[in-house]
Amino acid sequence: MTREKSATAAAAQPSATVDKRAATLETRAGYSAPATPTDVCDTDPAAVTAERAQQLIDDAVTPLAEVETVATRAALGRVAAADVISGAPVPNHTNAAMDGYALAARDLPARGGKKFRVVGVSMAGKPYQNQGNESDKLGPGQCVRIMTGAVMPAGADSVVAQERVARDGDRITVRAGESPRGNVRQAGEDFATGAVAIAAGRRLAASHLGLAASLGFAELRVFRRPRVAFFSTGDELRALGTPLREGELYDSNRYTLYGMLSELGADLLDFGIVADDAAAVRAAFLRGAECADVVVTSAGASVGDADFVRQTLADIGRAAFTKVAIKPGRPLAFGAFHAPANRLFFALPGNPVSVMVTFQIFVAPALRKLAGEAATAPLRLRATTVSALKKRPGRAEYQRGILFADAGGALTVRSTGQQGSGILRSMGEANCFIVLPTDSPGAAAGDEVEVQLFSSP
């Protein structure tokens, strides 16, 4: 059994009850660091730290400059290329926040009750008109029946909810205790005229589409989607639907990459499976460099006899690094092609979990920046682990975890169990990484650890 297939101290549990039982057992058992000789570690002098790798990637990525105009409905998941400016106050009129009766705060009773005469109705889209009166304002002791969203009548600055009054014909009784100027939305309280409603660099969600539509924008300016070419390498890989012979595997990594790239809104170029052949690998990279902004591969980035990715990239490009001191995912290469300019590559490991870990840690932030997003750093939180977490020195570890709230509402995390880089189940069950820094010896149950939520658009 390899080191990457060593088990963590606690397996994934199906319920909060089992979580508590596991935590109790771990606490009683105590925690002891793995028995590791002092001269054995995962240090590799050729590997850069995760932090250094992230900085090198960030330095190399230049956001795309091409801008497109698309229909607002088609802008979902795109990145805004220009500020969306409010051309009018939002809301554009002072209106009722609920159904009730509009009246003047000065008329509200300090104690007991007070009667008001209902002089009209204000509906959404049909404001009250003070017909037959010389003054447009409500007089003392007058009120207007008003519906949610309807324009407030002149002279009224408060709404009393309909269920808090007693009505008898055209008269209502309001009791003491109502809030002056309550249940009213003021004109411009959301946005003033000229305010930035949606900032450039924001990835547009459903809420942004609704906001843009409310301001009258039928079209939005967005950055061009990054074009990403991707392929898998390996003579042992077979397409789905093909019978497997001994030693062969279905190409799962390409489907994983397709899903993760699609979630980020990239335009995809799937080059399929590329054989372990130097000429074939070179041709695939050159084709990708010509038609895509980024080329992403899985497998072949190590130093085996059939691993042609690294030697090909050394010939047609320049690698910023070829190893990262993390687990899983050490054989990771990143760099730029000699030509065309500004075309980047990520050569990911071949193990399924390593592909997903390195994609989320390194590739996803790069593609977000390339797409024009202003904020690309993943969310990290502190949580208490109920699992004892073992770790060797020399590499940062991204163990797969399940983040949840315990019975008291505190953020808690547990390990998914075995952390081997071939255990695809660990990523399917997890919703976060438990980040153990390079110098961390691991963690005991009850310790506070850092977790990184899985990236999402």
N, C-alpha and C positions, 0 to 999 in steps of 0.2 A: 504494500500500500504506500503510495507516495505521500509526501508531506501535505500536498494540497488536498488530499482526500482524507486527512485526519479529521476526526469528529470533534465538535465543540462539546462542552460539558452538558448542554441541555438541548434536547430535541424540541421541535415545534410542537405546541400543545393546542388542542382544538377549542378550548373554552377558558373563560376567566377563572372558573373553579379550578381547573387543572393548573392554570397559571399560578394561583395562590399556593397550591399544593407543591408545585415545582420550586417556587421561591422558598417555601418553608424548608423543604428537604435540602436545598442548596445552602441555606443559611445554617442549618444544623450541621451539615457535612463540612462547612468551612470551605476555604479556597486555598489552593496551593498552586504556585506557578509550575508549568511543565518542567519536568526534569530534563534539562538541556545542558550538555557540556559547554563550558565557557568558550571553547574554541570552535563551536558550531553555531553558525548564524546564516542569515540570508543575505549578507552583504555582498554586493557586486560592484567593484570599483568603476565599471563601465556604465552603471545605471545612474540616471539623474533622479532626484527626488520628485515626488508628485508635484510639489509646489514649483519647482524649477521647470518641470515640463509644462505646467499650466502657463507659466509666465512666457516661456519660449513660444508657445502656441499663440497666446494673446498678442505678443509682439509681431507675429507673422501675419495675422489676419487683418485685412483691410475691408471694412464694410462695403458692400456693393453700392455703386452710385446710381445705377439705372433705376428710373422711377416709372411706374405705370399708373394709369387712371382706370379704376375698375368700378363697376356698380357696387353700391353699398352692400347689397346682399352677397356679392361675390368676394367681399373683403375679409370674411371670417378667416382667422388664422394668419392673415397677412400682417406685415409690419408697417405702421403708419410712417410715411415719408415726409409728412408736413404736419404742423400743428393744425388741429381742427378748431377754428375760432368761432365762438358764439356770436352770431350777428344780431342777437336780441337778448333781452334779459330772460332767464329761465327760472321759474315760470314767467310768462310775459304779462301776467296780471295777478293781483292779489286774489286768492281764492280760498274756498272752504276746504278743510282737510277731512271733513266728514259731513254726513247728512245731519241737519239740525236747524237752528234758527240764528240768523245773523242779527246782531244788535250792538249797541254802543257799550263799551266797558263801563263808562261813567254811570250807566243806568242800572248796573248789576246791584242787587240788594246786599247790604252788609250783614243783615240778619233777617230771619223769617223768610217770607216769600214776596214776590212782586209780580203783578200782572202786566203783560205786554199785549198790544193789539197787532195781529198779523195783517200787514198791508199789501202783501204780494208774495211772489215766488221768484227765485233765481235758480235757473236750471243750467247745467253745463252746456255752453253754446248759446244760451238764451238768457242774457242778464236781465235782472229786474229793472223795469223802467217805472219811474215814479210818476205815472200818468195822472194828469189832473191837478198836480200840486205845483205851486210856484217854485218851491225849493227842491233840488235834487237829493237833498240829504234826508235821512230818516229823522223824524221828530222824536222828542222825548216819549218814552213809553211805547215806541213802535219797534217792530221787528219784521224780518222777512224770512219766510220758509226758504231754505237753501239746500242744494244738493252738492255732494262731493265734486270738487273741481269747478264749481260755478263761481262767477265773478262776485266779489263782495260788493254789496250796495254802498253808495256814498253815505258816509256817516256811521257805518258799522265797522267795528274792528275786532269783534269777538264772535265765536260760534258756540252755542250751547247745544250739545248732542241731543237728538230728538228723544232719546229714551230717558233723558234727565228732566224733562218738562211734562207738565200736565196740560192737555189742550181741551178747551171747551169752546166749540165754534171757532170764531176768529180771535179768541183770546188764549194765551198760554200763561202758565204760572211758573216762574223760575225761582228756585230756592237759593238761599245764600250758600257760598262756598265755591261758586264757579270761578274759573281762572280768567282774569282779565286778558283779553287778546289771545285767548286760547283757541286751538283747533283752526288756525289760519296759516296758510302758506303765503309768505310775502313775495311780491314780485322781485325777481332777481336773486332770491336767497340761494339758489343753486349756482347760477352763473350770471355775472353781470355782462352787459354788452362788451364785446372785445376780449372776454376771458378765454383762456385756453381750455377747451372742453376735453380734448384728447391730445396728449403730447406726442410729438414725433418720436419714433423709437419704441412705441408701445405695440405689442402684439395684440391684434384686435380680437376681442372675445364677443360673445353674443350681446353682452351689455353695451359694448361700444357701438355695435350696429344700431341698437335701439336709440342710443344717445345721439348718434349722428343723424338718424332719421328724424328724431324729435327737433333737431335744429334745421331740418330741411335739406340735408345733404343727400342728393341722389347718387353721388359718386365720391370716391375717396382716392387720394394719392397714396400709393403704397410702393415699397421697394420690390424690385424683381426677386422672385424666388431663387435661392441658390440651386444650381444644377449639380447634382451629385451622381457620379458613376460608381457602381459597386460590383464586386464579384468575389467569388470564393475560389480558392486554389486547392487542388488535391486530387490525385488519381483515384483515391478511395471513395470520392464523393459521387453520389448518384442522384438523379432527379426523382422527385416523388412519382410514384406509380411504376417505377422500375424495380423488378425483383432484385434483391440483394444477394450477392455471393459472399463467401467467407471473407472477412476483412473489410467489407464495403460498408459505407454509412450513407444515410440520407443527408442531403445538404440543408441542415437546419439553420445555419448561421445567416444564409442569404435571406431567409424569411424573417429572421429576427431583425436584420439590418433594414429590410424593407419596411417593417412595422415602425421601427424607431425613427427612420428617416421620414416616413410618411407623417408621423405625429408632429414632426418639426416643420412640416409644410414644404419640404424640398421637392424640386422637380427631379424625378428619378430616371436613371439610365441603368438598367439591369443587364450586365454583361454575362450573367450566368456562371457556370463552372469553368474555370480555366485549368487546363492540365498542368501537371508538374513538369513543365518544359520551359527552358529559358527563353526560347523564341516566342512561345505563346504568351508567357507572362509579360515579356517586353512589349509585344504588340498590344496587349490589353491596356497596359499603362499608357502607352503613347496615344492610343485611341481615346482613353479617358481624359488625358491632358488636353487634347485638342477640343473636346466638346463639353467638358464639365469644369466647374470651378474647383471641385474637390473630388478626389478619387479615394474610396474607402475599400479596403480588402480585408479578408479574414484568412488566417493561416499562411504559412510560408515565410513568416518574418523572423524565424529563428535561424539556427546555423546548421541544420541538418543537411545531408547530402542532396535531398530533393527540395530544399527550401531556396527558391530562386528570387524571392521578392526583394530581400535586402541587397543582394548583389546587383540586381537589375536597377533598383533605385539609386544605388551608388554610381551607376553609369549614366543614367538619364536625369538625375536630380541630385539634390543635396539634403541630407538628413540632419535635422537639428539635434536629434537623439535617436537611438535605436533600442534603448532599454530604459525602463522606469522602475524605481525601487518600490514597487507595490505588489501586493498579493491579493487576488490573482491578477495576472496581466503584465508580467515583466517584459516579454518580447514585444514591445510596441515601438514602431518607428513613425516619426512625423517629419515632414519637411516640404520642400517645394521643388517642382520640376525646373530644369534649366530653361525650358521653353514650352509653351508660351509663358509670359510673365504672370505672376500672381496665381498660379495654379498649384494647389496644395495636395498632399497625400497623407493618409493615415493607413498604415499597415498594422492591422490589429492581430492579436494572437488567434489561434485556431480553436482553443477550447471554448465551448458555448458560453459558459458563465463569464470567462475572461473577455469575450467579445462585448457582452452587455455592460460589464463593469467599466471597461475602458471607454466604451462609447459614451456612457453617461457622464463619466468623470472628465473626459478630454474632448471628445468629438462634439457632443451636444452644445457645450458653451461656445465652441468655435463657430458652429453653424448658426447659432443665435446671433453672435456678433456679426458674422458675414451677412446675415439677413437684415441687419440694421437695428436689432434690438438694443436698447440703451442699457437694460439690466440683464446680465447673463449669468450671474453667480447663483448656484443652487442654494436652496434654503437648508440651513443647518440648525438643529435644535439640541438642547440638552435633555436627556432622559435617564431614568434609572433602569439598569439592566436587571432582569430576574434570572439571567443565565450567566454562569461563569464563562469567561471568554479567554481562551488560550492564544498566545501569540509568541513567535520567536522574534528576536531583535533583528534589526538590519533593514526592514521594509515596513512601510505603512500597510495596514490591512483594511480592506473594505469588506467586512463580513456582512452577510445578508441577515436582515432582521425584520421583525414585525412590530411596528410602533402602534401602541394603543393607550387608552386612558384606563387607569385602574379604577377600583370602586370609589376611590376618593377624588377621581378626576385628574390625578397626576400623570404626566407623560411617562410611559413605561415601555421598555423594549425587551423582546426576547429573541434569541437566535433561532434561525430556521433549522438548526441542526448541523449536519455535515456540510462543510464549506469547500469541498473539492471543486476545482474549476470545470469538471465535467458534469456536475450535478445540476442539471437544468431546473429541476424541481425547486431548488432553493430560490431562484429568481421568480418563479411563478407564484410562490407563497409569500415572498417578501414585499414590503412596501417602502423599505429604506435600507441604506447602508449603515452599519455600525462602524464608525471611522476610528481606528486605533492608530495613532501616530507612530512614526518610526521608533521613537524611544519608549513607547508604551510596553510594559511587560504583560499586558492583558488586563482583565478586570474581574473582580469578584462579584458575585450576586449582591445587589444592593448598592454597587458603585454607580456614580453618575458618569455617563459616557456621551460622546457626541454622535448624533445621527444625522444623516443627509437624506432627505426625502427624494424618492425617485423623481427624475425630471419629467415635466409635462409641459405642454404648450401653454 
